[in-house]
C-alpha cells in the first residue's frame, strides 16, 4: 500500500519507432509487475494531470487487485492484464484509464479526462473477460477538448492470433454518469457505449479468423449528457448488433 504520497510524471520525448516513424515515448514514475493487492490511497502528482507534455504516470503488468482510492493521477494503465481493479474517489488526467484483463473493474465517484472513459488496449486484443461497473462518475472526453464521447474504446480486427481468446466485457453496469460532451463535433450523434472497434466489420461478408466474444448486455441508469443526447450503442451498429442496451430510467413516450 502506498498512502499519502506525491509523485511526479515524466516528460515525453520524440523518437523513431519500430515502424520507422516518429513516435512519442516516455517512462513511468510508478510501475507494478506481478504484484498482488496493490493500493494507492490519497496519492497525487506534482505536475498537472492534464498536461500532455508528461507521460502517463502509472503502468502495470500481470497484477491482481489493483486499487486507486482518493488519487489524482494522469493515468491508470494495466498493460499485460490485471485481475480485478478499482478506481474510487479519484481523478484521472489526460492519459485516462487503459486496461486489459479479467474479473471486475469498478470505477466509482471519480472523474475521467481521457479520450475514452475506458480504453481497452488494442495491442493486447482489447480484452476484458468479466464485468465493468461505473457508478456516480463524471466523464470529460479529452479533458474538454473537441471530442465525441465514447465510454469503452479499443480495436480488434479478428485477424491476429494473440494466443488467447479475446473478450468484450460480458456485462457493463452504469449507475450514475455525467457526460460533459458539450464540445463534441458537429455531426455528433450522442454518447456511445462502444467505439468503432473495427471499421471493416460492417456486414456478414467480414469473417473474423479469431472471433471476438462480444458483450451480452449494458444496463444503464442515471446517465445524463451536456449535449442532451441519449446513450447509444456504437457508430458500428452491425458489430454490436446483438448487445442489449437496457436503460432502466428511460422516459416512456
GIRAWO-V542873 format. One record per backbone hydrogen bond with DSSP energy under -1.0 kcal/mol. CO is the residue of the C=O (numbers start at 1). NH is the residue of the N-H. Records with the same first field share a line. If there is no record, write none. Layout:
CO=NH + NH
//
This chain:
2=41
5=44
7=46
10=55
13=25
15=23
17=20
21=17
23=15
25=13
30=59
32=61
35=64
38=67
39=2
40=69
41=4
43=72
44=7
48=51
49=94
51=54
53=12
57=30
59=32
60=79
61=34
63=83
64=37
65=38
66=86
67=40
68=88
69=42
71=91
73=93
74=95
76=98
77=60
81=63
82=102
83=65
84=66
85=106
86=68
87=108
88=70
90=111
91=73
92=113
93=96
96=76
97=119
98=78
99=121
100=82
101=129
102=84
103=131
104=85
105=133
106=87
107=135
108=89
110=138
111=92
112=140
114=142
118=153
119=99
121=124 + 126
122=125
127=101
128=130
129=103
130=170 + 171
131=105
132=173
133=107
134=175
135=109
137=178
138=112
139=180
140=143
141=144
142=145
149=192
150=117
151=118
152=195
153=120
158=209 + 210
166=213
167=128
170=216 + 217
171=132
172=219
173=134
174=221
175=136
176=137
177=224
178=139
179=181 + 226
181=184
185=188
191=232
192=151
193=152
195=197
197=156
198=201
200=202
203=206
213=168
216=244
217=172
218=246
219=174
220=248
221=176
222=177
224=179
225=228
232=193
233=194
235=237
236=240
238=241
240=243
244=218
246=220
247=250
//
